[in-house]
Amino acid sequence: MDERPQTTDTRPALRWLLSQARPVRLWIGLCAGTALPAALLLVLQARLIADIVDGAVMLRRTQAELLPLLGWLALAVGLRAVLHWAREAAGFQAGKRVRDRLRMAVLGHLAASGPLGAGAGPPGELASAAMEQVEALHGFYADYLPQLTVAALVPVTLAAFVFPISWAAGGLLLLTAPLIPLFMAIIGMGAHSISQRHFQALARMSGHFLDTLQGLATLKLFGRSRGRAAAIAEVSDQYRRRTMQVLRVAFLSSAVLEFFSCVAIALVAIYLGLSFLGYMRFGTYGLPLSFADGLFILILAPDFYLPLRELGSHFHLRAEAVGASGQIRRLLSAPAMKQAGRPVPWPPQAPPAIRLENVHYRFGGGRSAALCGVELEIPAGGSLALVGASGAGKTTLGRLLLGFDQPTAGRIMVNGIDLASIHPESWRRHLSWVGQHPVLFRGTIRENIRTGDPRAPAAAVEEAARAAGVERFAGGLPQGLDTPVAEGGAGLSRGQAQQVALARAFLKNAPLLLLDEPTAGLDSAAEERIMEAVFAFCRGRSLVLMTHRLGRLQTVDHIAVLDAGSVVEQGPFRELADSGGMLSRFLQVRHEWGSGG
């Protein structure tokens, strides 16, 4: 697998990162705005320390004479601590608000993209983008951007107080200051690509690990768990190496910056020492350099370089943010489903009339046709069964009816309105859905049912559970409907999870019910009970049933048989059963094998 980053040009990533800073520019400004008063307090603190040491050592002043200076020094230190707290708090708020907004944007984009968008990448990589990679942007806004202002403002302010005392010392400070940003830029040239590869390795590791957990039973049955463990170990080792590369760059950059700042401070100290010894008699405007002034300059020298050193140490946060932004930008730039449109114009409990007019669909707009000229009609309050072998197009048609995708050609009309012009959220409020692989969330069985209607009373939840047959198996569990369920329905069989999903759909009480293999994983007796409950629930509602199981089809108003994306026959059950067509052949095979499916 090619581990190289897709691009070495950081400008698009930086432009995007800076665009995300606009909503929090006030917090970034507050963070950077503490720099000037903090610098002035730093000058005052250095001046006070120099005068106190000079007074105590050189001028032999008494404790009472130095006490006011000590009081002012304590006040200056306290005010600097308050400003430092304010800077940290403002920076944290800037990073937090950007992270919260981007995380919600990522999750909102995945939700808007529907199953197709969520399935565009491995779930582990999508989780990594929403969590770790968004988290990695914090330092860019909390530390790096404010530090740019601090690094430009503080050294200039300190130099302005040094130059009136010694132009030579001030010149040394300004002359050596560019060395730190220069080496910071040299070290950082490749840091962003290392960070990008680091996050790619993290995403791959997350994807591998999640895939392995989801397929652990299959791997065990086929004796491939050891091989998969070796693959995870290899990916983890790649991530370890990438992490060490990032840490190595961070540590080396800090060491280099510390070295050059120490050399620069040493040059200033050498100048001051030689001046005191009388070997240098220039740089002080013809006046002798006093001990207090020399100590004042020496105390300020480390703080002159400190903002530049901190900018260098924060430079890896910039590289980390550039690397982390890659997948976030790609995810947010992926096309999402249309969200514009008007509300569905019918009362909440009125069943819709649906008509498919010459509907075509091609996956990704390519040549592979999933649906070809489908013409169907579902009258208000009527029921339609879509029958066909696996791959016939039933699930694709269901996805179009759910509004997760739109036809390549043709229209789906709802009460005479093109479904493409209806807002998806408004449309989905009027339908319930149960798929082949129901998704249950961590919580209790009751909480999973209540997902259909969080405001439903307890009696309605229990009635939905009873109608879907959940109470039959929940009654044998220690806590009944309050029995905990792990992610993905772990702890329940597939059939039990299917019944919980049906109860959830019943609780929503929508006027349109779409079912994709609702009895998959159930035995024939349970299937019979569930289908009776479904048809009882759907009286006065519209029903679309997608199945290749043929039991209870005679109860459906209309049947459409799909084959290779086309409707090959449609009509009432008895008419199709006696026609000698595809449904008749399906029924004959079922009869010969004595199968319920």
N, C-alpha and C positions, 0 to 999 in steps of 0.2 A: 504494500500500500504506500502510495506517495504521501510522505509526511511534510512536504514542503508547504508553506503557507501559500495561499492563492495569489497574493500580491505583496510586493515589497514597498509599495507606495503608501505611506502613512497619511497622506493628506486627506483622502476621502474619510478615513476613520476619524481623524482629528476634527474635520469639519462637522461630522455627525456628533462627535462627543461634545463639541462646543455648542452645537445647536440644542443639545439636551440641557445645557447649563442656563439657557435663557429664563425658564420659569423660576430658577433659584438664584438668579443673579443678586438679589437683595441679600440673601444669606451669605453668598460668597463675598459680596462687598463688605458686609459687616465683619466677616472673618478677616479680610485683608485690611479693613479700616482701622483695626486695632494696632497696626504696625507703627504708624507715626507717633501716637501717644506713648506706645511702649518703647520706641526708640528714644524719645525725649526723656522718659523716665530712666532709661538705661544710661543716658549721658549724665543725668543728675546723680544716679547711683554711683557711677564711676568717679565723678567729681567729688562726691562726699567721701567715698572710700579713700581717694588720694589725699584729700585734705585732712581726714582723720589720721591716716598713717603718718603724713608729714607733720601734723601737729603733735602727735604722740612721740614720734621717734626723733625728728629733726628739731622741732621747736620746743619740745619738753612742756607741752601744755598740760594743765591739770584735767582731772576727770570731769570736774564741773564745767570747764570751758568746752570740752568735747561733747558734753551731754546733748546740747541742742542739735549738733550735727548727727549724733547717733539716732535721735528721734526722727529727724528728717529722713535718714537712711532707712529706718524701719518702715516709715510711711511709703517711701518709694518702692521698697521691696513688696509691701502689701498690695499697692496699686498695680504693680507689674503682675502679681499673682492673679488678681481679679481680671486684668486684661487677658492674661493667658487662658483663664477659664472661659471668658467670653469668646475668645477666638476658637477654642476647641468645641464649645457648644454650638457656635454658628456653623463651623465646618461640618460637624456631625449632622446638623439639620439639613445642610445642603446635600450631603451624600445620601442621607436617609430618604429625602423627598425624591431625589432622582431615582434611587433604587426602587422605591415603592411605585413610582409612576411607571417606570420601565417594566417592572415585574407584572403589573396589572396590564400594561400594553401587550406584553408577550402572551399572557394568559388570555386576554381578550381577543388577540389576533388568532390564537389557536381555536378559541371558541367560535369566532366568526368564520374561520376556515372550515369548521366542521370536521367530520371524520377524514376527509381527503387531506386537509391541511395537517391534522394531527398525525396522519399516517405518512407524511412526506419524509419523515426521518425516524430513526430508532427512538423509542420512548426514552431511553436513557440519555441520549443526546439532547432531546427536547427538555428533559428535566434539568440537565446540566446548564442549558442556556437560561432557563427560567430562574435557577437558583444560584449556582456557583459563579456563572459568568456575569450575571447582573450584580452579584455581591462584589465581584472584583472591580467594579467601576467606582466603588465608594471613595477610595483614596484619591482618585483623580479630581473629584469635586471637593472633598473635605480637606485635602492637603496640597495637592500639586497646583491647582489653579490659584488659590490664595497665596501660595508661596511665591508664585511669579511676581506678584505685586510687592510682597515683602522683600524679595531679593533685589528688586529694583529700587525700593524706597529707603530701606534701612541703611545700607552701606553709604549711600549719598548723604543721608542725614548725619551719620557719624563722621564722615569725612569733612563735612562742613564745620564741625567743631574741632577737628584736628588741625586743619590748614591754618587757622589764625595763630596757632601755637608753633607749628613747624611745617613749612611747606615740603621739606624733605621727607618727613614721616608720612604726611598725607600723600605725597607723590608715590612713595613705596607702596602704600595701601592700594592706590588706584592702578599702579603699574602691575601689581601681582594679582589683582582681583580677576582679570579676564582668564587667568590660567585655569581656574576651577570650572567655569562654564565651558571652556574649550575642551578640557578632558572629559567633562560630563557628556558633551555632544558626541565625542569620539567613541566613548564606551557605549553610549545609548544607540548608536547607529544600528547595531544588530539585535538590540535587546527586544524590540517589538516582535521580530520574527521568532525569537526564542520563546517569548510569551505566547505567541499565537500557536506554535507547535505544542506548547505545554497544555493549552486549553483543548486543542484537538485530541491530544492523548487522553485528557481527562474525559472528554465526551465519548471517545471510543471505549475507554474502560467502563464508563457508566453503562453504555449500550451492551457491551459483552456481559457484564455482571447481571443486568436485568434480564437479558435474553436467557441466560443460564438458569436464573431462578425460575422464570416462567416455564422453561422446558425441562426442569430437573427430572420429573418423572419419566419423560421420554428418553432422556439421556441415560438414566439408570437402566431402563428396560432394554435399550440397545447397547449397553455396555460402553457408552461413549463419555461417561462422566469424567474419567481420568484425562482423556484428551481435551475435553472442554476446560478442565481445571488447568491444564498446561497452557491453553490459549489465554486464559485469564491471567495466569502468572506472567506470561510474556508481555501482555498488554500492560499489566501493573508495573513490570520492570521498565517498560518504555516510559510510563508516566513518572516513575521514580527518577529515571535519568533526566527527563525533561525538567522535573522539579529541581534537581540538583544543579542543572545548567542555569535555571533562573536564580537560584540562591547564590551560585558562584558569581554570576554577573553582579548581583546586588552587593555581595561582600567585597568583591574586587573593586567595584566602583566606589564604595564607601572608603576602602583602604587608600585608594589613589587620591581621592579628594582630601582625606585627612592628611595625607603626606604633604600635598602641595600647600594646604593651609598652614600646616606646622612650619614648613620651610618659609612661607611668607611672614608668619609671625616672628620666626627666628631672625629674619632680615631686619624687621623693625626693632626687635630687641637688641641686635648687634649695633644698629645705628645709635640707639639711645645709650647703650653702654659706652661706646666709643666717644659719644658726645660728653658724657659725664666724666670720662677719663681725660678729656681734653685733646683727643686725637682728631676729632672732627669739630670744626668751628663754623659750619655753614648749615643753612636750612632753618634758622630760627630768627630770621630778619635782623641779624646783628646783635641779638640779645642772648644772654646765657640761658640755657635750659634749666629750669628749676626742677628740684626733685618731685614736687607735687605734679607739675605739668608732665614730666616724663612718665611718672607712674600712671597718670590719667590716660595718656596715649597707650601705654602698655596694657592697661585693663581693657580699653576699648578695642584693641587689635583683634582678639579672638572673636568678639561679638561682631566685628566688621565682616569677618569671613563666615560667621555662623549661618546667616540666611542663605549664602551661596552654597555652603556645604549641605544644608538641609534641602535646598532645591535639588542638589545632586542626588541626595539619598531618596528624595521623592520621585526622581526621574524614572525609577523602575516602576512606580505606580502608573506613570504615563504609559510606559511600554506595556504594562499588564492590562491597562484599560484598552489600549489599541488592539492587543491580542484578543481580549475578551469580547470586544465589540463586533468582531467579524461575524460570528454565527448569529448574534442578536440582530444585526443589521440584515443579514440574509433572511432570517425568519420573519422580521417585520416587513421586509420588502416583498415577500411572497404574496401573490394575489390572494385576496380574501373574497369570500362570497359577498355579493351585493347585500347591503343592509338598508338601502333606501327603499321606499315603497309606502303604500297606504295601508291602513288597517283593514283587516278582513271585515267586510260589511254584512255581518249577520249576528243575531243574538248568540250569546255564549253557548246555549244548549241546542241550537238549531243545527241539524246535520247538513253538511254541504253536499251540493251536487258537483261531481267532478267529471270532466271530459278530456280525454287525451286525443289530440288532433295531430296525426302524422308525426309522432314523436320519434326522433332519431337521437342516438347518443354514441359518441366515439370517445374512448379513453384518451384524455390528454389532447384531444383534437386530432389524434393520429388516424391511421388507416383501419385499425381494428374496431369494427362496429359492434357495440354491445346491444343496441336496440335499432331496429330498422322499420320505420313507418308504423309504429304502434297506434292503433285506433281503438279506444275503449271508452266506455261510459259507465259511471257509477251514479245512479239517481240518488237524490237526497233520501237518507234512511235506508238505502239498499245495501246489498252485500255483494262483493266480488271476490272470487278465488282465482289467484294466479297460479297455475299448475305448470310444472315442467321439471325436467331433470336439472341437476346441478349445472350451473353455467348457462342456463337458458336465458337469463336476463332478469330474473325475478328480483334479486337484491338490488340490481342497478335501478330498476323501475321504482322500487321502494325508496331508494335514496333520492330520486327525483321528486317523488311525492312528498318526502320529508323536507324538501327545500334545501338539502345539502349540496345540490348541484343543479345545473340547468340543462335542458336539452340542447344538443348541438343544432338541431332544427326541429320545427314544430312547436306546439304550445300545449301547456296543461292549463285548462280553464277551470276555475273554481267559482261557481255561481255566476258564470259569464265573465269573470275577470281573469286575466292572464296571471298565473301564479308568479311569474317573474316580476310582476309589478306590485306584489304584496310583500310587505315587510316580513322577513323570515320569523322574527320573534312573535309578531302578531299572528302569523299563520300557525306556528307551533303551539301557541296557547290553546288552539282548538283541536289538537290531536293528541292521542296517546300512542306509544310505540313500545313493542316488545320484539327484540331481535333474537337471532339464533344464539348469541353468546351474551346473555344478560350480565350487566356490570353491577356488582354490589359493592358498597363502600364499607369501610371500617365503622362499626357501630353495632347496634342491635338490629334484629329482624324488624322490629317495630319502626325504628328510625329509617331503615331502608324503604319500607312501605310508605312512610310519611313523606319521602322525597317527592311523591306524586302530588301532594298538597300539604305543605308544611303547616297550614292553618287548620287542617281538618281535625274535628273532635275525635276523641279516643274511640267512641262508638263507631264512627265511620271507618277508622283504621281496622277495627276488629271485623266489621262487616266485609270490607274488601279482602281481608285475610281469609275469612270464611268462604267467600265466593270463589276465591282462587285455590282453595284447598290447602292453604298454608297452615290453618289450625289443625289439620289432620296430623301433620308431622311435628308441628311446634308443640302440640299438647304432650308429646313424649319427651320433650327437651326439659332440662332442669328448670329453666327460667321462662319457658314458653316463648311468647313474642319478644321478650326482653333478653333472649339469649344473644350473647355477643357474636358478631360475624367479623372475620378478618377481611383484609383487602381481597378483592376479586371473588368474594363469596367463599373463601376457604373455611372449611368446617361444614359446608352444606354440599350435597350432591348437585350435579348439574340440573337434574329434574326439580329439586327443591329450590334452587336458585331461580329456575324458570318460573316456578309458581310465585315466588316473592316478587319477581318482575311483573307478572300478571296482576298481582294484588296492587302493586304500585300504579299500574296503568288504570285499573278499575277505580282506585281512589281519586285519580285526576278527574275522572268523570267527564271526559272530553266528548264532543259530538262526533268525532272521527277516530276510529281505532285501526291502526296498522299493525299487523302481526306477521313476523317472518319466522316460520317454523316454530309456532308457539308451544308445541308439545314435544319438541326435540328433547331427548333424554328421559321421557316418561314412558312407562309401560302402557299397554293398550287400555287397561282399566282406568288408570289415571288420566290418560288422553281423553277417554270418553267423558269423564267427570269434568275435565277442564273445558272441553269444547262445549259441553252443555252450559257451563257457567258463562263462557264467552258469548254464546248466542243469546242467552238470557239477558246478559248485560247490554248487548247491542240492539235490543229492541228499541226502535226509534232513533237509532244512530246509524251512521255509515260505517261499513266494515270493509277493509281490504285485507285478505288473507293470502299470504305467499307460502306455498307449501309444495312438497312433492309426495306428501302422505295423503292418501285418498279417502280416509275415513271421514264421515259426516259431510262429504261434499254435496250430498243431496239436499242439505239444509240451506245451502248458499243460493242466492237468487240467480247469480250469473257466474259462469266459469269461462276463463280465457286460458287456453293452452299455449305456452310459449316454447319455441324451439329456435335456438341460434339467434335470439334477439327479435324474432318475429312472432306475431300472433297467428298461429296456424289454424286455429278454430276457436269459436266462442259461442256461448249459448247456455241454456238451462242444462242441468245435469242429465235429465232423462233423454233430452234430444241428442246430446253428445255421446252418452253411453250407448245409444242405439245406432249411431251414425257409422260405426266401423272405422272411425278416425283414430287419432293418437290417444285420446283419453280412453276410448274403448279398448285399445290394445293395452294401455296401462292397467285398466281394471281387470283384463283377462289374465295378465301376468300376476297381478296381486291375488286373483282367485286361485290360480294354479299353485302358487307358492304358499297360499294361506297366510300371507303377511298382512299386517296392518299398516305398512308403510310403503 
